[in-house]
Amino acid sequence: MPEKTTISVIKCDVGSLAGHHTVPKPLLEIGEKRLKKAQENGLVNSHYVFHAGDDLELLMVHKRGENNPEIHKLAWNTFQEAAKKASDLKLYGAGQDLLKTAFSGNIRGMGPGVAEMEIEERGSDPIVVFAADKTEPGAFNYPMFRIFGDPMSTAGLVIDPDMAGGFKFEVLDLIENKKIILKCPEEMYELIALIGTPGRYTVSHVRRARDDLICAATSTTKLSLIAGKYVGKDDPVSIVRTQHGLPALGEVLVPFMHSFFVEGWMRGSHWGPLMPVGLKDSKCTAFDGPPRMVALGLQIAHGGIASDDQGNPLISDLFDDPAFDLARREAVEYAVTLRRMGEFEPARLSTDAMEYTTLPKLLEKLKGRFKPA
Protein backbone atom coordinates (compact mmCIF):
# COMPACT_ATOMS: atom_id res chain seq x y z
CA MET A 1 0.00 0.00 0.00
CA PRO A 2 1.62 3.31 -1.05
CA GLU A 3 2.37 5.73 1.76
CA LYS A 4 0.01 8.71 1.76
CA THR A 5 0.71 12.40 2.12
CA THR A 6 -1.61 14.87 3.86
CA ILE A 7 -2.00 18.55 3.02
CA SER A 8 -3.54 20.60 5.84
CA VAL A 9 -4.51 24.25 5.60
CA ILE A 10 -5.78 25.67 8.89
CA LYS A 11 -6.64 29.37 9.32
CA CYS A 12 -7.72 31.65 12.11
CA ASP A 13 -8.43 35.32 12.70
CA VAL A 14 -6.17 35.91 15.71
CA GLY A 15 -6.08 39.70 15.54
CA SER A 16 -5.45 42.48 13.06
CA LEU A 17 -3.59 45.76 12.83
CA ALA A 18 -5.83 48.85 12.69
CA GLY A 19 -9.16 47.08 12.24
CA HIS A 20 -9.99 43.95 10.26
CA HIS A 21 -7.52 44.28 7.41
CA THR A 22 -4.18 42.49 7.79
CA VAL A 23 -2.00 40.23 9.95
CA PRO A 24 1.04 42.10 11.30
CA LYS A 25 4.55 40.68 11.24
CA PRO A 26 4.78 39.62 14.93
CA LEU A 27 1.86 37.21 14.50
CA LEU A 28 3.25 35.75 11.27
CA GLU A 29 6.58 35.23 13.08
CA ILE A 30 4.84 33.21 15.79
CA GLY A 31 3.32 30.97 13.13
CA GLU A 32 6.69 30.52 11.43
CA LYS A 33 8.47 29.81 14.73
CA ARG A 34 5.95 27.17 15.80
CA LEU A 35 5.81 25.39 12.44
CA LYS A 36 9.58 25.50 11.95
CA LYS A 37 10.03 23.78 15.32
CA ALA A 38 7.36 21.22 14.39
CA GLN A 39 9.25 20.50 11.17
CA GLU A 40 12.56 20.14 13.02
CA ASN A 41 10.86 17.69 15.42
CA GLY A 42 9.41 15.66 12.54
CA LEU A 43 5.77 16.40 13.19
CA VAL A 44 5.40 18.03 9.76
CA ASN A 45 7.56 17.57 6.67
CA SER A 46 7.03 21.02 5.17
CA HIS A 47 5.21 24.22 6.03
CA TYR A 48 4.41 27.69 4.79
CA VAL A 49 2.94 30.58 6.80
CA PHE A 50 1.05 33.40 5.09
CA HIS A 51 -2.03 35.54 5.51
CA ALA A 52 -5.21 36.30 3.61
CA GLY A 53 -6.48 39.65 4.81
CA ASP A 54 -6.66 39.44 8.60
CA ASP A 55 -6.45 35.63 8.76
CA LEU A 56 -3.30 33.76 9.78
CA GLU A 57 -2.88 30.79 7.42
CA LEU A 58 -0.91 27.64 8.29
CA LEU A 59 -0.05 25.30 5.39
CA MET A 60 1.37 21.99 6.62
CA VAL A 61 2.33 18.86 4.66
CA HIS A 62 2.82 15.67 6.66
CA LYS A 63 2.21 11.91 6.82
CA ARG A 64 -0.24 11.79 9.72
CA GLY A 65 -3.58 11.80 7.90
CA GLU A 66 -6.61 14.05 8.12
CA ASN A 67 -7.99 15.15 11.51
CA ASN A 68 -4.75 14.19 13.26
CA PRO A 69 -4.86 15.38 16.90
CA GLU A 70 -1.17 16.38 16.94
CA ILE A 71 -1.46 18.47 13.78
CA HIS A 72 -4.65 20.12 14.96
CA LYS A 73 -3.18 20.80 18.41
CA LEU A 74 -0.13 22.37 16.77
CA ALA A 75 -2.42 24.76 14.91
CA TRP A 76 -4.53 25.43 18.01
CA ASN A 77 -1.49 26.23 20.18
CA THR A 78 -0.07 28.46 17.45
CA PHE A 79 -3.30 30.41 17.22
CA GLN A 80 -3.51 30.70 21.01
CA GLU A 81 0.01 32.14 21.24
CA ALA A 82 -0.63 34.50 18.33
CA ALA A 83 -3.91 35.66 19.91
CA LYS A 84 -2.11 36.36 23.20
CA LYS A 85 0.47 38.44 21.35
CA ALA A 86 -2.33 40.25 19.54
CA SER A 87 -3.96 40.97 22.90
CA ASP A 88 -0.67 42.27 24.33
CA LEU A 89 -0.37 44.60 21.33
CA LYS A 90 -4.05 45.57 21.73
CA LEU A 91 -4.66 44.56 18.14
CA TYR A 92 -8.23 44.50 16.90
CA GLY A 93 -10.29 41.31 17.24
CA ALA A 94 -7.60 39.41 19.16
CA GLY A 95 -8.50 35.70 19.19
CA GLN A 96 -11.74 36.41 17.34
CA ASP A 97 -12.09 32.93 15.81
CA LEU A 98 -11.11 30.99 18.96
CA LEU A 99 -14.68 30.27 20.00
CA LYS A 100 -13.96 27.33 22.31
CA THR A 101 -11.42 27.17 25.14
CA ALA A 102 -10.55 23.51 25.69
CA PHE A 103 -8.91 21.59 22.84
CA SER A 104 -10.36 18.09 22.55
CA GLY A 105 -8.35 16.49 19.74
CA ASN A 106 -9.81 18.21 16.69
CA ILE A 107 -9.84 21.90 15.81
CA ARG A 108 -12.97 21.55 13.65
CA GLY A 109 -15.99 23.13 15.27
CA MET A 110 -13.82 25.33 17.51
CA GLY A 111 -13.71 28.36 15.20
CA PRO A 112 -10.68 28.05 12.90
CA GLY A 113 -11.26 26.91 9.32
CA VAL A 114 -9.80 23.63 8.07
CA ALA A 115 -9.24 22.11 4.63
CA GLU A 116 -7.36 18.81 4.48
CA MET A 117 -6.61 16.30 1.77
CA GLU A 118 -4.86 12.93 2.06
CA ILE A 119 -3.39 11.77 -1.25
CA GLU A 120 -1.30 9.07 -2.85
CA GLU A 121 1.35 11.10 -4.64
CA ARG A 122 1.29 10.92 -8.42
CA GLY A 123 4.35 11.21 -10.63
CA SER A 124 3.84 14.96 -10.32
CA ASP A 125 1.27 16.53 -8.01
CA PRO A 126 0.67 20.25 -8.63
CA ILE A 127 -1.53 21.84 -5.96
CA VAL A 128 -3.32 25.17 -5.63
CA VAL A 129 -4.13 26.48 -2.15
CA PHE A 130 -6.80 29.18 -2.08
CA ALA A 131 -7.50 31.41 0.93
CA ALA A 132 -10.21 34.08 1.16
CA ASP A 133 -11.06 36.89 3.54
CA LYS A 134 -14.34 38.69 4.27
CA THR A 135 -16.57 35.95 2.90
CA GLU A 136 -18.04 32.52 3.65
CA PRO A 137 -17.42 28.90 2.49
CA GLY A 138 -20.09 29.25 -0.21
CA ALA A 139 -17.74 31.64 -2.01
CA PHE A 140 -16.07 28.56 -3.50
CA ASN A 141 -19.31 27.15 -4.96
CA TYR A 142 -19.16 29.13 -8.19
CA PRO A 143 -15.46 28.52 -8.99
CA MET A 144 -15.67 24.84 -8.00
CA PHE A 145 -18.51 24.34 -10.45
CA ARG A 146 -16.66 26.24 -13.16
CA ILE A 147 -13.47 24.21 -12.56
CA PHE A 148 -14.94 20.72 -12.32
CA GLY A 149 -18.33 21.00 -14.03
CA ASP A 150 -18.31 23.64 -16.76
CA PRO A 151 -16.85 22.62 -20.15
CA MET A 152 -16.91 26.26 -21.27
CA SER A 153 -14.34 26.96 -18.56
CA THR A 154 -12.41 23.68 -18.34
CA ALA A 155 -11.54 22.45 -21.82
CA GLY A 156 -10.33 19.13 -20.43
CA LEU A 157 -13.92 18.10 -19.75
CA VAL A 158 -14.32 17.99 -23.52
CA ILE A 159 -10.92 16.94 -24.88
CA ASP A 160 -9.22 14.93 -22.11
CA PRO A 161 -10.39 11.27 -22.09
CA ASP A 162 -9.32 10.92 -18.44
CA MET A 163 -11.88 13.57 -17.47
CA ALA A 164 -14.71 12.46 -19.73
CA GLY A 165 -16.52 10.64 -16.91
CA GLY A 166 -16.95 13.88 -14.99
CA PHE A 167 -16.67 14.65 -11.29
CA LYS A 168 -18.64 14.05 -8.11
CA PHE A 169 -19.45 17.00 -5.84
CA GLU A 170 -20.01 16.47 -2.12
CA VAL A 171 -22.40 19.20 -1.00
CA LEU A 172 -22.94 20.02 2.65
CA ASP A 173 -26.19 21.46 4.00
CA LEU A 174 -24.79 23.82 6.63
CA ILE A 175 -28.15 24.32 8.36
CA GLU A 176 -29.21 20.70 8.78
CA ASN A 177 -25.67 19.26 8.81
CA LYS A 178 -26.39 16.78 6.04
CA LYS A 179 -24.48 15.98 2.85
CA ILE A 180 -25.29 14.73 -0.62
CA ILE A 181 -23.13 13.63 -3.55
CA LEU A 182 -24.11 14.82 -7.02
CA LYS A 183 -22.37 13.78 -10.25
CA CYS A 184 -21.67 16.02 -13.20
CA PRO A 185 -22.62 16.17 -15.99
CA GLU A 186 -25.64 13.93 -15.26
CA GLU A 187 -26.87 15.90 -12.22
CA MET A 188 -25.56 19.33 -13.19
CA TYR A 189 -28.91 21.07 -12.87
CA GLU A 190 -29.61 19.57 -9.46
CA LEU A 191 -26.12 20.59 -8.33
CA ILE A 192 -26.61 24.20 -9.40
CA ALA A 193 -30.05 24.26 -7.78
CA LEU A 194 -28.36 23.58 -4.44
CA ILE A 195 -25.03 25.39 -4.60
CA GLY A 196 -26.68 28.43 -6.15
CA THR A 197 -27.72 29.09 -2.53
CA PRO A 198 -24.19 29.50 -1.13
CA GLY A 199 -25.29 30.61 2.32
CA ARG A 200 -26.74 27.16 2.99
CA TYR A 201 -25.22 24.64 0.57
CA THR A 202 -21.44 24.41 0.23
CA VAL A 203 -19.18 22.23 -1.92
CA SER A 204 -16.99 20.45 0.62
CA HIS A 205 -15.15 17.91 -1.61
CA VAL A 206 -14.79 17.04 -5.27
CA ARG A 207 -13.73 13.60 -6.55
CA ARG A 208 -13.10 12.21 -10.03
CA ALA A 209 -16.07 10.03 -10.92
CA ARG A 210 -14.26 7.15 -12.61
CA ASP A 211 -11.95 6.27 -9.71
CA ASP A 212 -13.00 8.43 -6.74
CA LEU A 213 -9.67 10.30 -6.79
CA ILE A 214 -9.80 13.24 -4.38
CA CYS A 215 -9.52 16.51 -6.32
CA ALA A 216 -10.57 19.33 -3.99
CA ALA A 217 -11.34 20.02 -0.33
CA THR A 218 -12.86 23.19 1.12
CA SER A 219 -13.36 24.42 4.67
CA THR A 220 -16.99 24.54 5.75
CA THR A 221 -16.85 26.26 9.15
CA LYS A 222 -19.76 28.65 9.81
CA LEU A 223 -18.73 30.78 12.78
CA SER A 224 -22.22 32.15 13.36
CA LEU A 225 -23.64 28.62 13.71
CA ILE A 226 -20.99 27.79 16.32
CA ALA A 227 -21.28 31.03 18.30
CA GLY A 228 -25.00 31.63 17.74
CA LYS A 229 -24.25 35.20 16.70
CA TYR A 230 -22.09 37.19 14.29
CA VAL A 231 -18.43 37.08 15.35
CA GLY A 232 -16.79 37.68 11.97
CA LYS A 233 -16.92 35.99 8.58
CA ASP A 234 -15.75 32.44 8.02
CA ASP A 235 -12.96 33.28 5.54
CA PRO A 236 -12.66 29.86 3.86
CA VAL A 237 -9.68 27.96 2.48
CA SER A 238 -9.50 25.32 -0.26
CA ILE A 239 -7.04 22.81 -1.71
CA VAL A 240 -7.26 21.84 -5.40
CA ARG A 241 -5.19 19.24 -7.25
CA THR A 242 -4.37 19.88 -10.90
CA GLN A 243 -3.08 18.28 -14.13
CA HIS A 244 -2.80 14.62 -15.25
CA GLY A 245 -6.49 13.77 -15.71
CA LEU A 246 -7.61 16.74 -13.61
CA PRO A 247 -8.21 20.35 -14.63
CA ALA A 248 -4.97 22.06 -15.64
CA LEU A 249 -3.59 24.86 -13.51
CA GLY A 250 -4.76 27.41 -16.06
CA GLU A 251 -8.27 25.92 -16.03
CA VAL A 252 -8.37 26.11 -12.22
CA LEU A 253 -7.57 29.82 -12.39
CA VAL A 254 -9.91 30.79 -15.26
CA PRO A 255 -12.99 31.44 -13.03
CA PHE A 256 -11.06 34.22 -11.29
CA MET A 257 -10.38 36.20 -14.47
CA HIS A 258 -13.67 37.97 -13.72
CA SER A 259 -14.96 39.16 -10.37
CA PHE A 260 -18.12 37.59 -8.95
CA PHE A 261 -20.30 38.34 -5.93
CA VAL A 262 -19.98 36.68 -2.53
CA GLU A 263 -21.65 37.14 0.85
CA GLY A 264 -19.71 38.86 3.60
CA TRP A 265 -17.77 42.14 3.20
CA MET A 266 -18.49 44.79 5.87
CA ARG A 267 -19.81 43.28 9.15
CA GLY A 268 -20.57 40.08 7.26
CA SER A 269 -23.79 41.70 6.12
CA HIS A 270 -23.32 42.62 2.47
CA TRP A 271 -22.82 41.26 -1.00
CA GLY A 272 -19.37 42.11 -2.27
CA PRO A 273 -17.23 41.51 -5.37
CA LEU A 274 -14.42 38.99 -4.94
CA MET A 275 -10.97 40.38 -5.80
CA PRO A 276 -8.15 37.94 -6.69
CA VAL A 277 -4.89 39.43 -5.40
CA GLY A 278 -1.23 38.61 -4.87
CA LEU A 279 0.04 38.20 -1.33
CA LYS A 280 1.35 41.78 -1.23
CA ASP A 281 -2.19 43.08 -1.81
CA SER A 282 -3.87 40.71 0.62
CA LYS A 283 -5.36 43.35 2.87
CA CYS A 284 -8.97 44.46 3.15
CA THR A 285 -9.51 48.20 3.28
CA ALA A 286 -12.46 49.85 1.50
CA PHE A 287 -15.63 48.98 3.43
CA ASP A 288 -13.46 46.21 4.93
CA GLY A 289 -12.76 44.84 1.49
CA PRO A 290 -13.49 44.19 -1.22
CA PRO A 291 -13.40 40.48 -0.24
CA ARG A 292 -10.01 39.08 -1.21
CA MET A 293 -8.72 35.75 -2.53
CA VAL A 294 -5.10 34.60 -2.74
CA ALA A 295 -3.84 31.50 -4.56
CA LEU A 296 -0.57 29.66 -3.98
CA GLY A 297 0.86 27.14 -6.42
CA LEU A 298 3.13 24.36 -5.16
CA GLN A 299 4.31 20.83 -5.87
CA ILE A 300 3.97 17.90 -3.48
CA ALA A 301 7.15 15.81 -3.55
CA HIS A 302 8.21 12.92 -1.27
CA GLY A 303 5.77 13.79 1.49
CA GLY A 304 6.44 17.53 1.52
CA ILE A 305 6.47 20.72 -0.50
CA ALA A 306 9.09 20.75 -3.25
CA SER A 307 11.87 23.02 -1.93
CA ASP A 308 15.14 24.63 -2.99
CA ASP A 309 18.58 23.46 -1.87
CA GLN A 310 18.27 25.49 1.33
CA GLY A 311 14.98 23.83 2.23
CA ASN A 312 12.78 26.82 1.39
CA PRO A 313 9.43 25.75 -0.08
CA LEU A 314 8.91 26.64 -3.74
CA ILE A 315 5.71 28.70 -3.76
CA SER A 316 4.18 30.58 -6.70
CA ASP A 317 1.99 33.59 -5.91
CA LEU A 318 -0.52 32.83 -8.67
CA PHE A 319 -2.74 35.92 -8.55
CA ASP A 320 0.24 38.28 -8.57
CA ASP A 321 -0.19 38.48 -12.33
CA PRO A 322 -1.60 41.12 -14.71
CA ALA A 323 -3.84 38.40 -16.17
CA PHE A 324 -6.16 39.17 -13.24
CA ASP A 325 -6.07 42.96 -13.59
CA LEU A 326 -9.49 42.96 -15.26
CA ALA A 327 -11.03 41.06 -12.33
CA ARG A 328 -9.47 43.51 -9.91
CA ARG A 329 -10.79 46.49 -11.86
CA GLU A 330 -14.24 44.90 -12.06
CA ALA A 331 -14.19 44.30 -8.31
CA VAL A 332 -13.52 47.98 -7.63
CA GLU A 333 -16.21 49.08 -10.07
CA TYR A 334 -18.76 46.64 -8.64
CA ALA A 335 -17.85 47.72 -5.11
CA VAL A 336 -18.46 51.37 -5.92
CA THR A 337 -21.79 50.52 -7.55
CA LEU A 338 -22.99 48.48 -4.58
CA ARG A 339 -21.97 51.14 -2.08
CA ARG A 340 -24.14 53.65 -3.93
CA MET A 341 -27.05 51.54 -2.67
CA GLY A 342 -26.04 52.16 0.94
CA GLU A 343 -28.01 49.90 3.30
CA PHE A 344 -30.72 48.98 0.79
CA GLU A 345 -30.99 45.47 -0.61
CA PRO A 346 -29.53 43.93 -2.70
CA ALA A 347 -26.32 45.59 -1.44
CA ARG A 348 -27.18 44.39 2.06
CA LEU A 349 -27.93 40.71 2.56
CA SER A 350 -31.52 39.49 2.73
CA THR A 351 -33.35 39.16 6.06
CA ASP A 352 -32.68 35.44 6.57
CA ALA A 353 -28.96 35.94 5.97
CA MET A 354 -28.93 38.77 8.54
CA GLU A 355 -30.23 36.49 11.29
CA TYR A 356 -26.86 36.16 13.00
CA THR A 357 -25.76 39.79 12.62
CA THR A 358 -26.49 42.70 14.97
CA LEU A 359 -29.67 43.63 13.06
CA PRO A 360 -31.96 41.43 15.26
CA LYS A 361 -30.96 43.54 18.28
CA LEU A 362 -32.22 46.64 16.51
CA LEU A 363 -35.48 44.91 15.55
CA GLU A 364 -35.96 43.76 19.16
CA LYS A 365 -35.54 47.36 20.31
CA LEU A 366 -38.28 48.51 17.93
CA LYS A 367 -40.63 45.56 18.46
CA GLY A 368 -42.88 47.25 20.99
CA ARG A 369 -43.47 50.25 18.76
CA PHE A 370 -45.19 48.29 15.97
CA LYS A 371 -48.99 48.76 16.02
CA PRO A 372 -51.76 47.06 13.99
CA ALA A 373 -52.16 48.81 10.61
DRENVEX-635611 format. One line per 10 residues: number of its first residue (from 1); their letters; for each residue y, z, x of C-alpha. Coordinates in pm, whole numbers. Example, Ala and Ser with C-alpha at 12.3 -4.5 7.8 and 13.67 -1.06 7.14 Angstrom:
2
1 = as = -450:780:1230; -106:714:1367;
# end
This chain:
373
1 = mpekttisvi = 0:0:0; 331:-105:162; 573:176:237; 871:176:1; 1240:212:71; 1487:386:-161; 1855:302:-200; 2060:584:-354; 2425:560:-451; 2567:889:-578;
11 = kcdvgslagh = 2937:932:-664; 3165:1211:-772; 3532:1270:-843; 3591:1571:-617; 3970:1554:-608; 4248:1306:-545; 4576:1283:-359; 4885:1269:-583; 4708:1224:-916; 4395:1026:-999;
21 = htvpkpllei = 4428:741:-752; 4249:779:-418; 4023:995:-200; 4210:1130:104; 4068:1124:455; 3962:1493:478; 3721:1450:186; 3575:1127:325; 3523:1308:658; 3321:1579:484;
31 = gekrlkkaqe = 3097:1313:332; 3052:1143:669; 2981:1473:847; 2717:1580:595; 2539:1244:581; 2550:1195:958; 2378:1532:1003; 2122:1439:736; 2050:1117:925; 2014:1302:1256;
41 = nglvnshyvf = 1769:1542:1086; 1566:1254:941; 1640:1319:577; 1803:976:540; 1757:667:756; 2102:517:703; 2422:603:521; 2769:479:441; 3058:680:294; 3340:509:105;
51 = hagddlellm = 3554:551:-203; 3630:361:-521; 3965:481:-648; 3944:860:-666; 3563:876:-645; 3376:978:-330; 3079:742:-288; 2764:829:-91; 2530:539:-5; 2199:662:137;
61 = vhkrgennpe = 1886:466:233; 1567:666:282; 1191:682:221; 1179:972:-24; 1180:790:-358; 1405:812:-661; 1515:1151:-799; 1419:1326:-475; 1538:1690:-486; 1638:1694:-117;
71 = ihklawntfq = 1847:1378:-146; 2012:1496:-465; 2080:1841:-318; 2237:1677:-13; 2476:1491:-242; 2543:1801:-453; 2623:2018:-149; 2846:1745:-7; 3041:1722:-330; 3070:2101:-351;
81 = eaakkasdlk = 3214:2124:1; 3450:1833:-63; 3566:1991:-391; 3636:2320:-211; 3844:2135:47; 4025:1954:-233; 4097:2290:-396; 4227:2433:-67; 4460:2133:-37; 4557:2173:-405;
91 = lygagqdllk = 4456:1814:-466; 4450:1690:-823; 4131:1724:-1029; 3941:1916:-760; 3570:1919:-850; 3641:1734:-1174; 3293:1581:-1209; 3099:1896:-1111; 3027:2000:-1468; 2733:2231:-1396;
101 = tafsgnirgm = 2717:2514:-1142; 2351:2569:-1055; 2159:2284:-891; 1809:2255:-1036; 1649:1974:-835; 1821:1669:-981; 2190:1581:-984; 2155:1365:-1297; 2313:1527:-1599; 2533:1751:-1382;
111 = gpgvaemeie = 2836:1520:-1371; 2805:1290:-1068; 2691:932:-1126; 2363:807:-980; 2211:463:-924; 1881:448:-736; 1630:177:-661; 1293:206:-486; 1177:-125:-339; 907:-285:-130;
121 = ergsdpivvf = 1110:-464:135; 1092:-842:129; 1121:-1063:435; 1496:-1032:384; 1653:-801:127; 2025:-863:67; 2184:-596:-153; 2517:-563:-332; 2648:-215:-413; 2918:-208:-680;
131 = aadktepgaf = 3141:93:-750; 3408:116:-1021; 3689:354:-1106; 3869:427:-1434; 3595:290:-1657; 3252:365:-1804; 2890:249:-1742; 2925:-21:-2009; 3164:-201:-1774; 2856:-350:-1607;
141 = nypmfrifgd = 2715:-496:-1931; 2913:-819:-1916; 2852:-899:-1546; 2484:-800:-1567; 2434:-1045:-1851; 2624:-1316:-1666; 2421:-1256:-1347; 2072:-1232:-1494; 2100:-1403:-1833; 2364:-1676:-1831;
151 = pmstaglvid = 2262:-2015:-1685; 2626:-2127:-1691; 2696:-1856:-1434; 2368:-1834:-1241; 2245:-2182:-1154; 1913:-2043:-1033; 1810:-1975:-1392; 1799:-2352:-1432; 1694:-2488:-1092; 1493:-2211:-922;
161 = pdmaggfkfe = 1127:-2209:-1039; 1092:-1844:-932; 1357:-1747:-1188; 1246:-1973:-1471; 1064:-1691:-1652; 1388:-1499:-1695; 1465:-1129:-1667; 1405:-811:-1864; 1700:-584:-1945; 1647:-212:-2001;
171 = vldlienkki = 1920:-100:-2240; 2002:265:-2294; 2146:400:-2619; 2382:663:-2479; 2432:836:-2815; 2070:878:-2921; 1926:881:-2567; 1678:604:-2639; 1598:285:-2448; 1473:-62:-2529;
181 = ilkcpeemye = 1363:-355:-2313; 1482:-702:-2411; 1378:-1025:-2237; 1602:-1320:-2167; 1617:-1599:-2262; 1393:-1526:-2564; 1590:-1222:-2687; 1933:-1319:-2556; 2107:-1287:-2891; 1957:-946:-2961;
191 = lialigtpgr = 2059:-833:-2612; 2420:-940:-2661; 2426:-778:-3005; 2358:-444:-2836; 2539:-460:-2503; 2843:-615:-2668; 2909:-253:-2772; 2950:-113:-2419; 3061:232:-2529; 2716:299:-2674;
201 = ytvshvrrar = 2464:57:-2522; 2441:23:-2144; 2223:-192:-1918; 2045:62:-1699; 1791:-161:-1515; 1704:-527:-1479; 1360:-655:-1373; 1221:-1003:-1310; 1003:-1092:-1607; 715:-1261:-1426;
211 = ddlicaatst = 627:-971:-1195; 843:-674:-1300; 1030:-679:-967; 1324:-438:-980; 1651:-632:-952; 1933:-399:-1057; 2002:-33:-1134; 2319:112:-1286; 2442:467:-1336; 2454:575:-1699;
221 = tklsliagky = 2626:915:-1685; 2865:981:-1976; 3078:1278:-1873; 3215:1336:-2222; 2862:1371:-2364; 2779:1632:-2099; 3103:1830:-2128; 3163:1774:-2500; 3520:1670:-2425; 3719:1429:-2209;
231 = vgkddpvsiv = 3708:1535:-1843; 3768:1197:-1679; 3599:858:-1692; 3244:802:-1575; 3328:554:-1296; 2986:386:-1266; 2796:248:-968; 2532:-26:-950; 2281:-171:-704; 2184:-540:-726;
241 = rtqhglpalg = 1924:-725:-519; 1988:-1090:-437; 1828:-1413:-308; 1462:-1525:-280; 1377:-1571:-649; 1674:-1361:-761; 2035:-1463:-821; 2206:-1564:-497; 2486:-1351:-359; 2741:-1606:-476;
251 = evlvpfmhsf = 2592:-1603:-827; 2611:-1222:-837; 2982:-1239:-757; 3079:-1526:-991; 3144:-1303:-1299; 3422:-1129:-1106; 3620:-1447:-1038; 3797:-1372:-1367; 3916:-1037:-1496; 3759:-895:-1812;
261 = fvegwmrgsh = 3834:-593:-2030; 3668:-253:-1998; 3714:85:-2165; 3886:360:-1971; 4214:320:-1777; 4479:587:-1849; 4328:915:-1981; 4008:726:-2057; 4170:612:-2379; 4262:247:-2332;
271 = wgplmpvglk = 4126:-100:-2282; 4211:-227:-1937; 4151:-537:-1723; 3899:-494:-1442; 4038:-580:-1097; 3794:-669:-815; 3943:-540:-489; 3861:-487:-123; 3820:-133:4; 4178:-123:135;
281 = dskctafdgp = 4308:-181:-219; 4071:62:-387; 4335:287:-536; 4446:315:-897; 4820:328:-951; 4985:150:-1246; 4898:343:-1563; 4621:493:-1346; 4484:149:-1276; 4419:-122:-1349;
291 = prmvalglqi = 4048:-24:-1340; 3908:-121:-1001; 3575:-253:-872; 3460:-274:-510; 3150:-456:-384; 2966:-398:-57; 2714:-642:86; 2436:-516:313; 2083:-587:431; 1790:-348:397;
301 = ahggiasddq = 1581:-355:715; 1292:-127:821; 1379:149:577; 1753:152:644; 2072:-50:647; 2075:-325:909; 2302:-193:1187; 2463:-299:1514; 2346:-187:1858; 2549:133:1827;
311 = gnplisdlfd = 2383:223:1498; 2682:139:1278; 2575:-8:943; 2664:-374:891; 2870:-376:571; 3058:-670:418; 3359:-591:199; 3283:-867:-52; 3592:-855:-274; 3828:-857:24;
321 = dpafdlarre = 3848:-1233:-19; 4112:-1471:-160; 3840:-1617:-384; 3917:-1324:-616; 4296:-1359:-607; 4296:-1526:-949; 4106:-1233:-1103; 4351:-991:-947; 4649:-1186:-1079; 4490:-1206:-1424;
331 = aveyavtlrr = 4430:-831:-1419; 4798:-763:-1352; 4908:-1007:-1621; 4664:-864:-1876; 4772:-511:-1785; 5137:-592:-1846; 5052:-755:-2179; 4848:-458:-2299; 5114:-208:-2197; 5365:-393:-2414;
341 = mgefeparls = 5154:-267:-2705; 5216:94:-2604; 4990:330:-2801; 4898:79:-3072; 4547:-61:-3099; 4393:-270:-2953; 4559:-144:-2632; 4439:206:-2718; 4071:256:-2793; 3949:273:-3152;
351 = tdameyttlp = 3916:606:-3335; 3544:657:-3268; 3594:597:-2896; 3877:854:-2893; 3649:1129:-3023; 3616:1300:-2686; 3979:1262:-2576; 4270:1497:-2649; 4363:1306:-2967; 4143:1526:-3196;
361 = klleklkgrf = 4354:1828:-3096; 4664:1651:-3222; 4491:1555:-3548; 4376:1916:-3596; 4736:2031:-3554; 4851:1793:-3828; 4556:1846:-4063; 4725:2099:-4288; 5025:1876:-4347; 4829:1597:-4519;
371 = kpa = 4876:1602:-4899; 4706:1399:-5176; 4881:1061:-5216;
# end
